[in-house]
C-alpha cells in the first residue's frame, strides 16, 4: 500500500495541521503494516503556480523550450505520484477562508484531463477513484457550527469538490477548529481531532480486514 503524505502549512513546527497529518500517518501505518510513505512538503518544495509555459498537459502542445520541458516533467511527476497512492493524507490549514496557495498550485498540476478526470457526452468523469483521502483541516476560529461560518469557509467544501471531481468518494476530514481562541479551545480542538483520527484509521483497518476475509 502506498500513502502520500502532503503538508502545505508555512508555519513549520508551530503548524497544527502538520501535527495532525503526522499523527494520522502514524496511526494509519500502525494499523496497516507495510504501508510505504512518501512525504511531499509543499512549503519546502514549492510547486510553481501555473504559467503559460506550464500548460502543456492541458493544451497537448509539445514542449519547445527547456522551461516548458521542465514544467511538463514536474506536472507529470506530481500526477504520477498522486495516482500511484492508495491513501493520501493532506494538511490543509485555513488561510483567508480557503486553502494555502501552495496546495492550490499542487491541485492545479494534478487536475489533468485524461489522468485524473475526463469529459464525456454526459459530463465530467473522475479517473482517480478507489483512493482514501484524509484531510486535516485546521482553523483559528470556529466555522462549522453556524450558517454564517459555513458560508465563509471555502476550505473543506473546496477539497470535497475537487477530490469528488477526480472520482474519489472516500474523502474524510479531521477537523481542528478554534485553535487561535485560547489554550483551552486549542486543547479541546486537538482532543476532538485525535478522536477523529482514531475513527478514520480504525474504519479503514476494519474495511481492509473484511476485504481480506471475503
N, C-alpha and C positions, 0 to 999 in steps of 0.2 A: 504494500500500500504506500502511495506517495502522498505526502502532506506538504502543501505550500503555505508557509507562514509569512504573512505580509504585514509590515508595520509602516505607518505613514505619519505618526506624530513627530513634530520637530522639537519636542521638549526633552528628549533624551531620557535619563533615568527618572526624571520627575513625571514622566508620562504615565497616566493611569491606564490608558489603552494598551501600552506596551506591557505593563504588569499583567493585565488580563489576558492578552494573547499568549504571553509566556506560560501562564498558568493553564490556559486552555490546551496549548500544545502538549504540555507535560501530562495533563490528565488524559488526553487522547492517546498519547504514546503508552502510558501506563495501562490503559485498557485495551490497546491494540498493539501488542508486542511485535516488533519487526517493522514498524512504520518508519519509512525513510523521510526525513525532514529537510526541506530546503528553506532558507530564510532570505527573504527579499526586503531590504530596508530602503524604503523609498526616500527617506530623508538623507541617508548617507550616500546611496547610489541613485541620484536623482534622474528620473526619466524625463527627458526634454519634452516640453509641450509640442503638439503637432505644428508643423510649419509646411510651407509649400514643398519643401524637399522631403518631407516625411509622409507624403500622401500616396506613395507608390502602391501600397497594399489596397488602397481604395480606388485608384484610377486605373490600375492594371498596366500603367506605363512602365517600360523598362528604365532602370536607373542609368542615368547618363553621366553623372559626376560621382566623385569619391564620397562626397557628403551624402548624396542620395543612397548610395550603396550602404553606407554606414547606418543611415536611418532605417532602411529596409531590413538590414540584418538585426538591428535592435528590436524592431517590431516583431520580426519572425521569432527571435529568441524568447521574447516575453509571451507571445501567444502559445508557442510550443510548450513552454514551462507550465502555463496555466492549463492547457489541455491535458498534459500528462498527469496532473494532480488528481487524486481521488477525493481529497479533502483540502479545502482552502480555509485558513484561519486569518482573518483580517482585523487589524486595529484601525478604527475609524473615529477619531475624536471629532466633535462638532466645532467647526471653525466658521464663524459668521453664518450660522444657520445651515451649513452644508458640510461636505467632506473636505479634507485638505486638498489643495490643488495638486499636490504630489500624487494622491490617489486617483484623482480625476485624470491626470496625464497617463497613468497606467491603464485605466479603463479605456481611454481613447485609443491606446495601442492594441489592446486585445479585442476590441469591438471590430471584428473583421468579417466582412461578407465572405461566406464560403468556409469560414473557420469556426466562428462562434455563433453565427446566425446566417440565414439566407432569406430571400424574398420569394414568395410563390404567388400564384394567382389568387390565393385566398388570404394573403398577408404574410408577415414575417414568421419564421420558424426558427427556434433555437436549436443549435447544434452541439451544445456543451452540456447536455443533460447527464444525469447519473452521478453527479458530484454532490458532496455535502459542503455547504459553505456556512461557517460560523463567524459572525461579525461581532467584535467587541465595540460597542458604541458608548462613548463617554461624553458627558455634558456637564458644564459648570452649573447650570440651572436645571429646573425640572420642566419638561415639556410634554410628557406622555399623559399627564393626569387632567388636562383641560383641553377644550376645543381650541382655544386661542393658542396654546402651546403647540398642539399638534399641527396647526396651520402654519406655524413659524418654522417647523422642523423639516428640513429637506436633506436629511442625512440617511436615516433608516428607510424612509419611504423611497428615496432615490436608489439606494442599493438594492432594495427588494425589487424594484422595477428593472434595473439593469440586469441582475442575475436571472430574473424571470424571463427577460428578453432573450437571454442566452440559452434558455431551456432548462434552467436549474430550478427544480421545485422544492428541494430540501435546503432552505435558507433559514438559519437560526440566529437569533440575536441574544447576546449577553449585554445587558444594559446597566450602566452605572450613571445615575443622574444626581445632580446636586453636589458634585464633588468640590465645588467652589463656595459652598454655602456653610462653611464651618467644619471643624473636626468631627463633630457628631454626625452630621449629614454625610460627610465623606465616608466615615466608618460604616454607616448603615448602607450606603450605596455599594461599597465593596463586599459587604456581607451578602447582600442580595445578589450581586454578580457572581460570587463564589457558588451560591446555590444553583444559579442558572448554568454555570459551567459543569457542575456535577450532573445536573439533569441531562444536559445535552450529550455529554460523553457517555453517560450510563445508557441512555436511549440507544445511541449508536452501537454500543457494545452488545446490548441485548438483541438488536436487529441483526448484527453480524452472527451472533450465536444461533439465532433462529434460522438464518440462511444456511449455515453450515449443517445444522441438524436436518434440514429439509433435503 
